[in-house]
Amino acid sequence: MSRLLVVDDEANIRLLYSEELIDEGYEVVTAGTITEATEKLQAGVFDLAILDIKLKNESGIEFLQQLVKERHDMPVILCSAFSCYKDDFSAWLADGYVVKSGDLTELKQEIARVLAKKAAKASK
């Protein structure tokens, strides 16, 4: 079972993602702030992080840069309500990018793709 960390400042999004992804067979841990996410990362191992870009007064992009440096083996999918970030070079550090939607089909497909790629890399 893959363990996912969902980082989003909106409680309803965290709940939706958690419920939907648990139904898909994932273990899901959520965080509402970068500080909370950092604490959860220090307390356990995750197979993938799903990260919102705009977190109230915090930058998901800056956190992404930190994750790439410190946890280069953990893939990150950016999930934002704004598609314009796809053109931001810093966003290219992520392993995937999904525009937020009430329909999580695209997110679920991206999670499966990124985890499969990670597994293929690990088996080499």
KAFEN-V77645 format. One record per pair of residues at least 4 apart in sequence whose C-alpha atoms are under 7 Angstrom apart, sorted by sequence separation. I is the first residue (numbers start at 1). J is the second residue. D is the distance in Angstrom with one decimal. If there is no record, write none. Layout:
# KAFEN-V77645
[[I J D] [I J D]]
This chain:
# KAFEN-V77645
[[10 14 6.4] [11 15 6.2] [12 16 6.1] [13 17 6.0] [14 18 5.9] [15 19 6.1] [16 20 6.1] [17 21 5.8] [18 22 5.9] [19 23 6.3] [20 24 6.5] [21 25 6.6] [22 26 4.9] [32 36 6.6] [33 37 6.2] [34 38 6.0] [35 39 6.3] [36 40 6.3] [37 41 6.1] [38 42 6.2] [39 43 6.3] [40 44 6.3] [41 45 6.5] [54 58 6.7] [55 59 6.0] [59 63 6.4] [60 64 6.0] [61 65 6.3] [62 66 6.4] [63 67 6.1] [64 68 6.1] [65 69 6.4] [66 70 6.1] [67 71 5.1] [68 72 4.6] [104 108 6.0] [105 109 6.2] [106 110 6.1] [107 111 6.1] [108 112 6.2] [109 113 6.1] [110 114 6.0] [111 115 6.0] [112 116 6.0] [113 117 6.2] [114 118 6.2] [115 119 6.1] [116 120 6.1] [117 121 6.2] [118 122 6.2] [119 123 6.3] [120 124 6.7] [8 13 7.0] [21 26 5.7] [22 27 6.0] [31 36 5.5] [54 59 5.7] [55 60 6.4] [67 72 6.7] [86 91 6.3] [8 14 6.2] [22 28 6.4] [31 37 5.1] [53 59 6.1] [54 60 5.8] [85 91 6.5] [53 60 4.0] [6 14 6.7] [52 60 5.9] [53 61 5.8] [51 60 6.5] [98 107 6.1] [18 28 5.8] [96 110 6.7] [14 30 6.3] [78 94 6.5] [83 99 5.9] [77 94 5.8] [82 99 6.5] [76 94 5.3] [77 95 5.6] [78 96 6.2] [79 97 5.9] [80 98 6.6] [81 99 5.4] [76 95 5.4] [77 96 4.4] [78 97 4.7] [79 98 4.8] [80 99 5.1] [81 100 4.8] [95 114 6.8] [75 95 5.8] [76 96 6.7] [77 97 5.4] [78 98 6.2] [79 99 5.6] [80 100 5.3] [79 100 5.8] [4 26 6.9] [10 32 7.0] [33 55 6.9] [3 26 6.0] [4 27 6.1] [5 28 6.0] [6 29 6.2] [7 30 5.9] [8 31 6.5] [9 32 4.4] [1 25 6.8] [2 26 5.4] [3 27 4.7] [4 28 4.9] [5 29 5.0] [6 30 4.7] [7 31 4.8] [8 32 5.1] [9 33 6.1] [1 26 5.8] [2 27 6.2] [3 28 5.9] [4 29 6.2] [5 30 5.6] [6 31 6.2] [7 32 5.8] [8 33 7.0] [51 76 6.9] [53 78 6.7] [1 27 6.7] [7 33 6.8] [48 74 5.6] [49 75 6.4] [50 76 5.8] [51 77 6.2] [52 78 5.9] [53 79 6.8] [47 74 5.9] [48 75 5.1] [49 76 4.7] [50 77 4.8] [51 78 4.9] [52 79 5.0] [53 80 5.8] [48 76 5.8] [49 77 6.3] [50 78 5.9] [51 79 5.8] [52 80 5.4] [50 79 6.6] [61 90 6.6] [7 37 6.5] [61 91 6.5] [5 46 6.6] [4 46 5.7] [3 46 5.1] [4 47 6.0] [5 48 6.4] [6 49 5.9] [7 50 6.1] [8 51 6.5] [3 47 5.3] [4 48 5.1] [5 49 4.6] [6 50 4.8] [7 51 4.9] [8 52 5.2] [2 47 5.9] [3 48 6.9] [4 49 5.7] [5 50 6.1] [6 51 6.2] [7 52 6.1] [9 55 5.3] [8 55 6.5] [9 56 6.7]]
